[in-house]
Amino acid sequence: MEEELRKRIEELEAQNKELKFQSDQNAKFWIEAEKRCKVLEAALESIAITAGILKDSLVQKP
């Protein structure tokens, strides 16, 4: 009985270690995804501004 409990504890500790590793990997992934999203948002904002300027310049020409 005691040996079974010891084995079960070892199994659970190994699972816990693996889950912590996966959690860390997921956190790194989402941090990187958030950074990339901010870069894309800035690029889209710049494109929108440029498009607005081009539209205005076309509208003003006779």
All heavy atoms as TSV, in Angstrom:
chain	resi	resn	atom	element	x	y	z
A	1	MET	N	N	0.832	-1.205	0.000
A	1	MET	CA	C	0.000	0.000	0.000
A	1	MET	C	C	0.868	1.256	0.000
A	1	MET	O	O	0.626	2.162	-0.787
A	1	MET	CB	C	-0.923	-0.049	1.231
A	1	MET	CG	C	-1.766	1.166	1.407
A	1	MET	SD	S	-3.103	1.151	0.211
A	1	MET	CE	C	-4.037	2.516	0.753
A	2	GLU	N	N	1.840	1.257	0.873
A	2	GLU	CA	C	2.713	2.429	0.964
A	2	GLU	C	C	3.515	2.610	-0.325
A	2	GLU	O	O	3.706	3.732	-0.790
A	2	GLU	CB	C	3.662	2.271	2.161
A	2	GLU	CG	C	4.371	3.550	2.530
A	2	GLU	CD	C	5.165	3.406	3.816
A	2	GLU	OE1	O	4.616	2.890	4.813
A	2	GLU	OE2	O	6.329	3.816	3.800
A	3	GLU	N	N	3.972	1.503	-0.893
A	3	GLU	CA	C	4.729	1.559	-2.149
A	3	GLU	C	C	3.850	2.070	-3.290
A	3	GLU	O	O	4.295	2.858	-4.124
A	3	GLU	CB	C	5.287	0.169	-2.485
A	3	GLU	CG	C	6.143	0.132	-3.725
A	3	GLU	CD	C	7.408	0.979	-3.605
A	3	GLU	OE1	O	7.927	1.176	-2.484
A	3	GLU	OE2	O	7.868	1.475	-4.650
A	4	GLU	N	N	2.584	1.659	-3.331
A	4	GLU	CA	C	1.655	2.132	-4.360
A	4	GLU	C	C	1.433	3.629	-4.238
A	4	GLU	O	O	1.388	4.342	-5.245
A	4	GLU	CB	C	0.318	1.395	-4.223
A	4	GLU	CG	C	0.376	-0.060	-4.608
A	4	GLU	CD	C	-0.933	-0.785	-4.317
A	4	GLU	OE1	O	-1.960	-0.112	-4.108
A	4	GLU	OE2	O	-0.913	-2.023	-4.306
A	5	LEU	N	N	1.293	4.093	-3.018
A	5	LEU	CA	C	1.105	5.530	-2.808
A	5	LEU	C	C	2.350	6.309	-3.232
A	5	LEU	O	O	2.246	7.369	-3.849
A	5	LEU	CB	C	0.791	5.821	-1.340
A	5	LEU	CG	C	-0.601	5.423	-0.862
A	5	LEU	CD1	C	-0.733	5.643	0.638
A	5	LEU	CD2	C	-1.672	6.209	-1.611
A	6	ARG	N	N	3.519	5.763	-2.926
A	6	ARG	CA	C	4.765	6.425	-3.299
A	6	ARG	C	C	4.877	6.515	-4.831
A	6	ARG	O	O	5.238	7.554	-5.372
A	6	ARG	CB	C	5.949	5.661	-2.712
A	6	ARG	CG	C	7.260	6.401	-2.792
A	6	ARG	CD	C	8.427	5.653	-2.172
A	6	ARG	NE	N	8.057	4.490	-1.374
A	6	ARG	CZ	C	8.092	4.446	-0.029
A	6	ARG	NH1	N	8.497	5.485	0.650
A	6	ARG	NH2	N	7.755	3.351	0.618
A	7	LYS	N	N	4.524	5.438	-5.514
A	7	LYS	CA	C	4.549	5.438	-6.989
A	7	LYS	C	C	3.554	6.435	-7.552
A	7	LYS	O	O	3.832	7.148	-8.515
A	7	LYS	CB	C	4.263	4.045	-7.530
A	7	LYS	CG	C	5.417	3.082	-7.384
A	7	LYS	CD	C	5.081	1.734	-7.998
A	7	LYS	CE	C	6.227	0.753	-7.833
A	7	LYS	NZ	N	5.931	-0.557	-8.428
A	8	ARG	N	N	2.373	6.456	-6.947
A	8	ARG	CA	C	1.332	7.387	-7.421
A	8	ARG	C	C	1.781	8.832	-7.225
A	8	ARG	O	O	1.566	9.682	-8.098
A	8	ARG	CB	C	0.013	7.128	-6.675
A	8	ARG	CG	C	-1.120	7.992	-7.137
A	8	ARG	CD	C	-1.502	7.688	-8.577
A	8	ARG	NE	N	-2.632	8.519	-8.964
A	8	ARG	CZ	C	-2.764	9.064	-10.144
A	8	ARG	NH1	N	-1.886	8.837	-11.092
A	8	ARG	NH2	N	-3.804	9.814	-10.418
A	9	ILE	N	N	2.417	9.104	-6.096
A	9	ILE	CA	C	2.927	10.454	-5.829
A	9	ILE	C	C	3.980	10.820	-6.869
A	9	ILE	O	O	3.987	11.936	-7.397
A	9	ILE	CB	C	3.482	10.557	-4.389
A	9	ILE	CG1	C	2.326	10.535	-3.392
A	9	ILE	CG2	C	4.325	11.816	-4.217
A	9	ILE	CD1	C	2.758	10.395	-1.948
A	10	GLU	N	N	4.862	9.886	-7.183
A	10	GLU	CA	C	5.888	10.139	-8.202
A	10	GLU	C	C	5.255	10.422	-9.562
A	10	GLU	O	O	5.696	11.321	-10.285
A	10	GLU	CB	C	6.843	8.950	-8.297
A	10	GLU	CG	C	7.774	8.813	-7.116
A	10	GLU	CD	C	8.632	7.552	-7.179
A	10	GLU	OE1	O	8.562	6.825	-8.204
A	10	GLU	OE2	O	9.372	7.296	-6.205
A	11	GLU	N	N	4.232	9.653	-9.900
A	11	GLU	CA	C	3.525	9.884	-11.167
A	11	GLU	C	C	2.895	11.269	-11.203
A	11	GLU	O	O	2.990	11.994	-12.201
A	11	GLU	CB	C	2.440	8.830	-11.366
A	11	GLU	CG	C	2.943	7.438	-11.651
A	11	GLU	CD	C	1.823	6.395	-11.633
A	11	GLU	OE1	O	0.650	6.771	-11.432
A	11	GLU	OE2	O	2.127	5.206	-11.815
A	12	LEU	N	N	2.250	11.633	-10.118
A	12	LEU	CA	C	1.596	12.940	-10.052
A	12	LEU	C	C	2.618	14.075	-10.087
A	12	LEU	O	O	2.378	15.114	-10.722
A	12	LEU	CB	C	0.725	13.035	-8.799
A	12	LEU	CG	C	-0.521	12.151	-8.809
A	12	LEU	CD1	C	-1.215	12.204	-7.445
A	12	LEU	CD2	C	-1.481	12.561	-9.906
A	13	GLU	N	N	3.739	13.890	-9.438
A	13	GLU	CA	C	4.786	14.909	-9.475
A	13	GLU	C	C	5.342	15.069	-10.888
A	13	GLU	O	O	5.606	16.189	-11.328
A	13	GLU	CB	C	5.901	14.567	-8.487
A	13	GLU	CG	C	5.506	14.789	-7.034
A	13	GLU	CD	C	6.552	14.320	-6.037
A	13	GLU	OE1	O	7.438	13.512	-6.407
A	13	GLU	OE2	O	6.469	14.757	-4.876
A	14	ALA	N	N	5.496	13.952	-11.598
A	14	ALA	CA	C	5.972	14.014	-12.981
A	14	ALA	C	C	4.946	14.724	-13.865
A	14	ALA	O	O	5.307	15.558	-14.711
A	14	ALA	CB	C	6.251	12.611	-13.502
A	15	GLN	N	N	3.672	14.404	-13.668
A	15	GLN	CA	C	2.616	15.074	-14.437
A	15	GLN	C	C	2.597	16.566	-14.123
A	15	GLN	O	O	2.437	17.395	-15.026
A	15	GLN	CB	C	1.251	14.473	-14.102
A	15	GLN	CG	C	1.018	13.113	-14.705
A	15	GLN	CD	C	-0.352	12.544	-14.304
A	15	GLN	OE1	O	-1.032	13.068	-13.432
A	15	GLN	NE2	N	-0.729	11.445	-14.949
A	16	ASN	N	N	2.756	16.896	-12.863
A	16	ASN	CA	C	2.760	18.295	-12.449
A	16	ASN	C	C	3.920	19.047	-13.099
A	16	ASN	O	O	3.744	20.166	-13.597
A	16	ASN	CB	C	2.852	18.390	-10.921
A	16	ASN	CG	C	2.649	19.790	-10.421
A	16	ASN	OD1	O	1.812	20.527	-10.933
A	16	ASN	ND2	N	3.419	20.176	-9.412
A	17	LYS	N	N	5.085	18.411	-13.138
A	17	LYS	CA	C	6.258	19.024	-13.769
A	17	LYS	C	C	5.993	19.268	-15.252
A	17	LYS	O	O	6.313	20.332	-15.782
A	17	LYS	CB	C	7.470	18.119	-13.573
A	17	LYS	CG	C	8.755	18.712	-14.062
A	17	LYS	CD	C	9.931	17.790	-13.745
A	17	LYS	CE	C	11.236	18.375	-14.235
A	17	LYS	NZ	N	12.371	17.499	-13.954
A	18	GLU	N	N	5.408	18.281	-15.924
A	18	GLU	CA	C	5.104	18.422	-17.347
A	18	GLU	C	C	4.066	19.522	-17.577
A	18	GLU	O	O	4.192	20.321	-18.514
A	18	GLU	CB	C	4.594	17.096	-17.915
A	18	GLU	CG	C	4.196	17.154	-19.375
A	18	GLU	CD	C	5.322	17.519	-20.320
A	18	GLU	OE1	O	6.504	17.268	-19.991
A	18	GLU	OE2	O	5.022	18.074	-21.389
A	19	LEU	N	N	3.054	19.586	-16.735
A	19	LEU	CA	C	2.029	20.622	-16.880
A	19	LEU	C	C	2.607	22.017	-16.640
A	19	LEU	O	O	2.238	22.970	-17.330
A	19	LEU	CB	C	0.866	20.355	-15.928
A	19	LEU	CG	C	-0.018	19.162	-16.298
A	19	LEU	CD1	C	-1.024	18.889	-15.189
A	19	LEU	CD2	C	-0.720	19.381	-17.623
A	20	LYS	N	N	3.506	22.136	-15.702
A	20	LYS	CA	C	4.160	23.430	-15.462
A	20	LYS	C	C	4.972	23.841	-16.681
A	20	LYS	O	O	4.948	25.005	-17.082
A	20	LYS	CB	C	5.067	23.356	-14.233
A	20	LYS	CG	C	4.319	23.400	-12.925
A	20	LYS	CD	C	5.270	23.375	-11.736
A	20	LYS	CE	C	4.511	23.414	-10.427
A	20	LYS	NZ	N	5.411	23.366	-9.267
A	21	PHE	N	N	5.675	22.869	-17.269
A	21	PHE	CA	C	6.453	23.157	-18.473
A	21	PHE	C	C	5.526	23.621	-19.598
A	21	PHE	O	O	5.798	24.621	-20.263
A	21	PHE	CB	C	7.240	21.913	-18.902
A	21	PHE	CG	C	7.942	22.086	-20.216
A	21	PHE	CD1	C	9.119	22.815	-20.302
A	21	PHE	CD2	C	7.419	21.527	-21.375
A	21	PHE	CE1	C	9.762	22.981	-21.514
A	21	PHE	CE2	C	8.055	21.692	-22.598
A	21	PHE	CZ	C	9.234	22.417	-22.666
A	22	GLN	N	N	4.438	22.904	-19.815
A	22	GLN	CA	C	3.482	23.275	-20.864
A	22	GLN	C	C	2.887	24.651	-20.598
A	22	GLN	O	O	2.699	25.454	-21.517
A	22	GLN	CB	C	2.382	22.229	-20.971
A	22	GLN	CG	C	2.840	20.914	-21.545
A	22	GLN	CD	C	1.739	19.865	-21.553
A	22	GLN	OE1	O	0.591	20.138	-21.201
A	22	GLN	NE2	N	2.076	18.651	-21.969
A	23	SER	N	N	2.600	24.939	-19.349
A	23	SER	CA	C	2.053	26.240	-18.975
A	23	SER	C	C	3.045	27.354	-19.289
A	23	SER	O	O	2.675	28.406	-19.830
A	23	SER	CB	C	1.697	26.246	-17.489
A	23	SER	OG	O	1.235	27.507	-17.096
A	24	ASP	N	N	4.313	27.115	-18.973
A	24	ASP	CA	C	5.350	28.105	-19.286
A	24	ASP	C	C	5.462	28.321	-20.792
A	24	ASP	O	O	5.599	29.457	-21.248
A	24	ASP	CB	C	6.702	27.660	-18.724
A	24	ASP	CG	C	6.771	27.733	-17.206
A	24	ASP	OD1	O	5.890	28.364	-16.588
A	24	ASP	OD2	O	7.719	27.148	-16.632
A	25	GLN	N	N	5.412	27.233	-21.554
A	25	GLN	CA	C	5.489	27.339	-23.009
A	25	GLN	C	C	4.294	28.121	-23.554
A	25	GLN	O	O	4.442	28.959	-24.441
A	25	GLN	CB	C	5.553	25.952	-23.654
A	25	GLN	CG	C	6.816	25.189	-23.367
A	25	GLN	CD	C	8.056	25.914	-23.820
A	25	GLN	OE1	O	8.786	26.466	-23.006
A	25	GLN	NE2	N	8.311	25.931	-25.094
A	26	ASN	N	N	3.111	27.848	-23.018
A	26	ASN	CA	C	1.906	28.573	-23.451
A	26	ASN	C	C	2.022	30.055	-23.132
A	26	ASN	O	O	1.651	30.904	-23.947
A	26	ASN	CB	C	0.658	27.985	-22.791
A	26	ASN	CG	C	0.243	26.677	-23.399
A	26	ASN	OD1	O	0.620	26.356	-24.515
A	26	ASN	ND2	N	-0.544	25.906	-22.671
A	27	ALA	N	N	2.531	30.368	-21.943
A	27	ALA	CA	C	2.695	31.774	-21.562
A	27	ALA	C	C	3.652	32.476	-22.519
A	27	ALA	O	O	3.380	33.598	-22.973
A	27	ALA	CB	C	3.199	31.870	-20.124
A	28	LYS	N	N	4.751	31.825	-22.847
A	28	LYS	CA	C	5.714	32.411	-23.789
A	28	LYS	C	C	5.069	32.628	-25.154
A	28	LYS	O	O	5.284	33.659	-25.795
A	28	LYS	CB	C	6.940	31.507	-23.928
A	28	LYS	CG	C	7.821	31.489	-22.700
A	28	LYS	CD	C	8.963	30.503	-22.858
A	28	LYS	CE	C	9.774	30.390	-21.580
A	28	LYS	NZ	N	10.842	29.379	-21.697
A	29	PHE	N	N	4.288	31.645	-25.599
A	29	PHE	CA	C	3.614	31.761	-26.885
A	29	PHE	C	C	2.693	32.975	-26.906
A	29	PHE	O	O	2.713	33.772	-27.851
A	29	PHE	CB	C	2.807	30.490	-27.181
A	29	PHE	CG	C	1.922	30.616	-28.382
A	29	PHE	CD1	C	2.418	30.397	-29.654
A	29	PHE	CD2	C	0.581	30.968	-28.243
A	29	PHE	CE1	C	1.599	30.519	-30.775
A	29	PHE	CE2	C	-0.242	31.091	-29.347
A	29	PHE	CZ	C	0.272	30.871	-30.619
A	30	TRP	N	N	1.866	33.132	-25.871
A	30	TRP	CA	C	0.894	34.230	-25.859
A	30	TRP	C	C	1.558	35.582	-25.690
A	30	TRP	O	O	1.086	36.580	-26.239
A	30	TRP	CB	C	-0.180	33.990	-24.794
A	30	TRP	CG	C	-1.114	32.901	-25.229
A	30	TRP	CD1	C	-1.250	31.665	-24.692
A	30	TRP	CD2	C	-2.014	32.941	-26.346
A	30	TRP	NE1	N	-2.174	30.930	-25.399
A	30	TRP	CE2	C	-2.660	31.682	-26.412
A	30	TRP	CE3	C	-2.326	33.910	-27.294
A	30	TRP	CZ2	C	-3.599	31.390	-27.394
A	30	TRP	CZ3	C	-3.265	33.606	-28.270
A	30	TRP	CH2	C	-3.887	32.357	-28.306
A	31	ILE	N	N	2.658	35.636	-24.963
A	31	ILE	CA	C	3.399	36.899	-24.842
A	31	ILE	C	C	3.933	37.305	-26.213
A	31	ILE	O	O	3.819	38.464	-26.623
A	31	ILE	CB	C	4.531	36.768	-23.801
A	31	ILE	CG1	C	3.927	36.702	-22.391
A	31	ILE	CG2	C	5.527	37.914	-23.918
A	31	ILE	CD1	C	4.920	36.312	-21.304
A	32	GLU	N	N	4.517	36.339	-26.933
A	32	GLU	CA	C	5.034	36.619	-28.272
A	32	GLU	C	C	3.894	36.992	-29.220
A	32	GLU	O	O	4.034	37.903	-30.039
A	32	GLU	CB	C	5.803	35.410	-28.807
A	32	GLU	CG	C	6.449	35.642	-30.148
A	32	GLU	CD	C	7.504	36.729	-30.139
A	32	GLU	OE1	O	8.142	36.977	-29.089
A	32	GLU	OE2	O	7.690	37.355	-31.199
A	33	ALA	N	N	2.776	36.306	-29.130
A	33	ALA	CA	C	1.624	36.611	-29.993
A	33	ALA	C	C	1.113	38.030	-29.722
A	33	ALA	O	O	0.759	38.758	-30.664
A	33	ALA	CB	C	0.511	35.593	-29.756
A	34	GLU	N	N	1.094	38.413	-28.468
A	34	GLU	CA	C	0.639	39.765	-28.124
A	34	GLU	C	C	1.589	40.817	-28.699
A	34	GLU	O	O	1.138	41.836	-29.233
A	34	GLU	CB	C	0.553	39.912	-26.608
A	34	GLU	CG	C	-0.056	41.223	-26.165
A	34	GLU	CD	C	-0.251	41.299	-24.658
A	34	GLU	OE1	O	-0.509	40.269	-24.031
A	34	GLU	OE2	O	-0.119	42.411	-24.120
A	35	LYS	N	N	2.882	40.564	-28.627
A	35	LYS	CA	C	3.855	41.502	-29.205
A	35	LYS	C	C	3.641	41.638	-30.706
A	35	LYS	O	O	3.640	42.746	-31.245
A	35	LYS	CB	C	5.284	41.014	-28.945
A	35	LYS	CG	C	5.744	41.137	-27.523
A	35	LYS	CD	C	7.157	40.572	-27.369
A	35	LYS	CE	C	7.605	40.549	-25.939
A	35	LYS	NZ	N	8.945	39.914	-25.794
A	36	ARG	N	N	3.456	40.494	-31.377
A	36	ARG	CA	C	3.251	40.526	-32.828
A	36	ARG	C	C	1.957	41.245	-33.176
A	36	ARG	O	O	1.875	41.960	-34.171
A	36	ARG	CB	C	3.244	39.115	-33.389
A	36	ARG	CG	C	4.606	38.473	-33.356
A	36	ARG	CD	C	4.584	37.083	-33.910
A	36	ARG	NE	N	5.901	36.474	-33.827
A	36	ARG	CZ	C	6.242	35.372	-34.473
A	36	ARG	NH1	N	5.369	34.758	-35.240
A	36	ARG	NH2	N	7.449	34.883	-34.343
A	37	CYS	N	N	0.944	41.049	-32.373
A	37	CYS	CA	C	-0.341	41.713	-32.611
A	37	CYS	C	C	-0.178	43.233	-32.525
A	37	CYS	O	O	-0.716	43.960	-33.361
A	37	CYS	CB	C	-1.364	41.223	-31.595
A	37	CYS	SG	S	-3.010	41.906	-31.836
A	38	LYS	N	N	0.581	43.691	-31.544
A	38	LYS	CA	C	0.802	45.136	-31.403
A	38	LYS	C	C	1.539	45.696	-32.612
A	38	LYS	O	O	1.232	46.787	-33.089
A	38	LYS	CB	C	1.565	45.434	-30.110
A	38	LYS	CG	C	0.708	45.239	-28.879
A	38	LYS	CD	C	1.476	45.511	-27.600
A	38	LYS	CE	C	0.578	45.260	-26.390
A	38	LYS	NZ	N	1.281	45.480	-25.136
A	39	VAL	N	N	2.521	44.940	-33.123
A	39	VAL	CA	C	3.247	45.368	-34.317
A	39	VAL	C	C	2.293	45.449	-35.510
A	39	VAL	O	O	2.316	46.417	-36.274
A	39	VAL	CB	C	4.424	44.410	-34.612
A	39	VAL	CG1	C	5.022	44.675	-35.987
A	39	VAL	CG2	C	5.491	44.524	-33.535
A	40	LEU	N	N	1.448	44.437	-35.659
A	40	LEU	CA	C	0.489	44.435	-36.770
A	40	LEU	C	C	-0.519	45.571	-36.634
A	40	LEU	O	O	-0.886	46.198	-37.639
A	40	LEU	CB	C	-0.234	43.091	-36.839
A	40	LEU	CG	C	0.627	41.908	-37.294
A	40	LEU	CD1	C	-0.165	40.611	-37.151
A	40	LEU	CD2	C	1.095	42.103	-38.722
A	41	GLU	N	N	-0.962	45.839	-35.415
A	41	GLU	CA	C	-1.897	46.949	-35.202
A	41	GLU	C	C	-1.258	48.273	-35.609
A	41	GLU	O	O	-1.900	49.108	-36.252
A	41	GLU	CB	C	-2.337	47.015	-33.739
A	41	GLU	CG	C	-3.313	45.935	-33.344
A	41	GLU	CD	C	-3.638	45.957	-31.855
A	41	GLU	OE1	O	-2.839	46.500	-31.060
A	41	GLU	OE2	O	-4.688	45.411	-31.495
A	42	ALA	N	N	0.006	48.457	-35.253
A	42	ALA	CA	C	0.708	49.692	-35.615
A	42	ALA	C	C	0.851	49.801	-37.132
A	42	ALA	O	O	0.663	50.881	-37.705
A	42	ALA	CB	C	2.080	49.735	-34.941
A	43	ALA	N	N	1.163	48.680	-37.771
A	43	ALA	CA	C	1.295	48.693	-39.233
A	43	ALA	C	C	-0.046	49.016	-39.894
A	43	ALA	O	O	-0.095	49.808	-40.848
A	43	ALA	CB	C	1.822	47.348	-39.719
A	44	LEU	N	N	-1.113	48.419	-39.406
A	44	LEU	CA	C	-2.436	48.696	-39.977
A	44	LEU	C	C	-2.835	50.152	-39.765
A	44	LEU	O	O	-3.430	50.774	-40.656
A	44	LEU	CB	C	-3.484	47.764	-39.359
A	44	LEU	CG	C	-3.437	46.324	-39.844
A	44	LEU	CD1	C	-4.407	45.465	-39.032
A	44	LEU	CD2	C	-3.775	46.234	-41.318
A	45	GLU	N	N	-2.511	50.697	-38.625
A	45	GLU	CA	C	-2.823	52.104	-38.361
A	45	GLU	C	C	-2.059	52.999	-39.337
A	45	GLU	O	O	-2.616	53.950	-39.888
A	45	GLU	CB	C	-2.467	52.464	-36.915
A	45	GLU	CG	C	-2.864	53.865	-36.534
A	45	GLU	CD	C	-2.596	54.171	-35.074
A	45	GLU	OE1	O	-2.578	53.247	-34.255
A	45	GLU	OE2	O	-2.409	55.356	-34.762
A	46	SER	N	N	-0.806	52.667	-39.561
A	46	SER	CA	C	0.004	53.429	-40.504
A	46	SER	C	C	-0.568	53.334	-41.918
A	46	SER	O	O	-0.643	54.332	-42.644
A	46	SER	CB	C	1.442	52.902	-40.486
A	46	SER	OG	O	2.230	53.558	-41.443
A	47	ILE	N	N	-0.991	52.153	-42.313
A	47	ILE	CA	C	-1.600	51.965	-43.636
A	47	ILE	C	C	-2.884	52.775	-43.747
A	47	ILE	O	O	-3.149	53.411	-44.770
A	47	ILE	CB	C	-1.847	50.465	-43.903
A	47	ILE	CG1	C	-0.516	49.736	-44.090
A	47	ILE	CG2	C	-2.754	50.265	-45.110
A	47	ILE	CD1	C	-0.628	48.229	-44.087
A	48	ALA	N	N	-3.687	52.750	-42.676
A	48	ALA	CA	C	-4.946	53.508	-42.698
A	48	ALA	C	C	-4.681	55.000	-42.820
A	48	ALA	O	O	-5.382	55.700	-43.570
A	48	ALA	CB	C	-5.749	53.211	-41.429
A	49	ILE	N	N	-3.680	55.478	-42.131
A	49	ILE	CA	C	-3.328	56.902	-42.211
A	49	ILE	C	C	-2.874	57.248	-43.631
A	49	ILE	O	O	-3.308	58.248	-44.218
A	49	ILE	CB	C	-2.244	57.258	-41.178
A	49	ILE	CG1	C	-2.840	57.186	-39.758
A	49	ILE	CG2	C	-1.643	58.628	-41.445
A	49	ILE	CD1	C	-1.808	57.259	-38.650
A	50	THR	N	N	-2.017	56.397	-44.180
A	50	THR	CA	C	-1.528	56.617	-45.547
A	50	THR	C	C	-2.685	56.593	-46.541
A	50	THR	O	O	-2.754	57.429	-47.450
A	50	THR	CB	C	-0.480	55.551	-45.916
A	50	THR	OG1	O	0.582	55.605	-44.969
A	50	THR	CG2	C	0.065	55.768	-47.311
A	51	ALA	N	N	-3.590	55.635	-46.370
A	51	ALA	CA	C	-4.751	55.555	-47.269
A	51	ALA	C	C	-5.605	56.818	-47.161
A	51	ALA	O	O	-6.094	57.325	-48.176
A	51	ALA	CB	C	-5.579	54.321	-46.932
A	52	GLY	N	N	-5.765	57.315	-45.963
A	52	GLY	CA	C	-6.528	58.548	-45.776
A	52	GLY	C	C	-5.872	59.729	-46.456
A	52	GLY	O	O	-6.542	60.555	-47.101
A	53	ILE	N	N	-4.560	59.823	-46.353
A	53	ILE	CA	C	-3.826	60.905	-47.000
A	53	ILE	C	C	-3.958	60.806	-48.517
A	53	ILE	O	O	-4.204	61.804	-49.199
A	53	ILE	CB	C	-2.336	60.878	-46.576
A	53	ILE	CG1	C	-2.216	61.259	-45.093
A	53	ILE	CG2	C	-1.490	61.802	-47.441
A	53	ILE	CD1	C	-0.833	61.007	-44.502
A	54	LEU	N	N	-3.808	59.584	-49.042
A	54	LEU	CA	C	-3.940	59.404	-50.490
A	54	LEU	C	C	-5.343	59.755	-50.975
A	54	LEU	O	O	-5.517	60.391	-52.010
A	54	LEU	CB	C	-3.589	57.967	-50.872
A	54	LEU	CG	C	-2.115	57.578	-50.757
A	54	LEU	CD1	C	-1.950	56.085	-50.993
A	54	LEU	CD2	C	-1.271	58.387	-51.736
A	55	LYS	N	N	-6.342	59.327	-50.206
A	55	LYS	CA	C	-7.725	59.631	-50.577
A	55	LYS	C	C	-7.941	61.136	-50.603
A	55	LYS	O	O	-8.533	61.678	-51.547
A	55	LYS	CB	C	-8.674	58.973	-49.584
A	55	LYS	CG	C	-10.129	59.259	-49.864
A	55	LYS	CD	C	-11.015	58.665	-48.798
A	55	LYS	CE	C	-12.435	59.163	-48.956
A	55	LYS	NZ	N	-13.260	58.889	-47.801
A	56	ASP	N	N	-7.462	61.820	-49.565
A	56	ASP	CA	C	-7.623	63.271	-49.501
A	56	ASP	C	C	-6.927	63.955	-50.674
A	56	ASP	O	O	-7.437	64.915	-51.240
A	56	ASP	CB	C	-7.074	63.829	-48.183
A	56	ASP	CG	C	-7.926	63.426	-46.981
A	56	ASP	OD1	O	-9.068	62.958	-47.178
A	56	ASP	OD2	O	-7.437	63.541	-45.840
A	57	SER	N	N	-5.729	63.464	-51.030
A	57	SER	CA	C	-4.998	64.107	-52.130
A	57	SER	C	C	-5.708	63.863	-53.470
A	57	SER	O	O	-5.691	64.715	-54.346
A	57	SER	CB	C	-3.559	63.610	-52.187
A	57	SER	OG	O	-3.514	62.256	-52.602
A	58	LEU	N	N	-6.343	62.705	-53.621
A	58	LEU	CA	C	-7.075	62.450	-54.855
A	58	LEU	C	C	-8.340	63.281	-54.937
A	58	LEU	O	O	-8.720	63.751	-56.015
A	58	LEU	CB	C	-7.420	60.965	-54.967
A	58	LEU	CG	C	-6.239	60.037	-55.203
A	58	LEU	CD1	C	-6.704	58.577	-55.119
A	58	LEU	CD2	C	-5.605	60.302	-56.560
A	59	VAL	N	N	-9.009	63.474	-53.822
A	59	VAL	CA	C	-10.254	64.236	-53.795
A	59	VAL	C	C	-9.983	65.713	-54.069
A	59	VAL	O	O	-10.755	66.391	-54.736
A	59	VAL	CB	C	-10.961	64.060	-52.417
A	59	VAL	CG1	C	-12.114	65.038	-52.284
A	59	VAL	CG2	C	-11.445	62.636	-52.271
A	60	GLN	N	N	-8.847	66.225	-53.641
A	60	GLN	CA	C	-8.555	67.637	-53.795
A	60	GLN	C	C	-8.131	68.013	-55.210
A	60	GLN	O	O	-8.225	69.150	-55.601
A	60	GLN	CB	C	-7.441	68.056	-52.819
A	60	GLN	CG	C	-7.901	68.048	-51.385
A	60	GLN	CD	C	-6.765	68.380	-50.426
A	60	GLN	OE1	O	-5.663	68.628	-50.835
A	60	GLN	NE2	N	-7.077	68.375	-49.127
A	61	LYS	N	N	-7.682	67.026	-56.001
A	61	LYS	CA	C	-7.263	67.328	-57.365
A	61	LYS	C	C	-8.478	67.579	-58.246
A	61	LYS	O	O	-9.467	66.879	-58.159
A	61	LYS	CB	C	-6.429	66.189	-57.939
A	61	LYS	CG	C	-5.067	66.087	-57.275
A	61	LYS	CD	C	-4.198	65.053	-57.940
A	61	LYS	CE	C	-2.848	65.017	-57.270
A	61	LYS	NZ	N	-1.978	64.035	-57.866
A	62	PRO	N	N	-8.378	68.611	-59.091
A	62	PRO	CA	C	-9.523	68.923	-59.960
A	62	PRO	C	C	-9.718	67.909	-61.065
A	62	PRO	O	O	-8.922	67.223	-61.505
A	62	PRO	CB	C	-9.166	70.289	-60.548
A	62	PRO	CG	C	-7.719	70.516	-60.285
A	62	PRO	CD	C	-7.315	69.550	-59.207
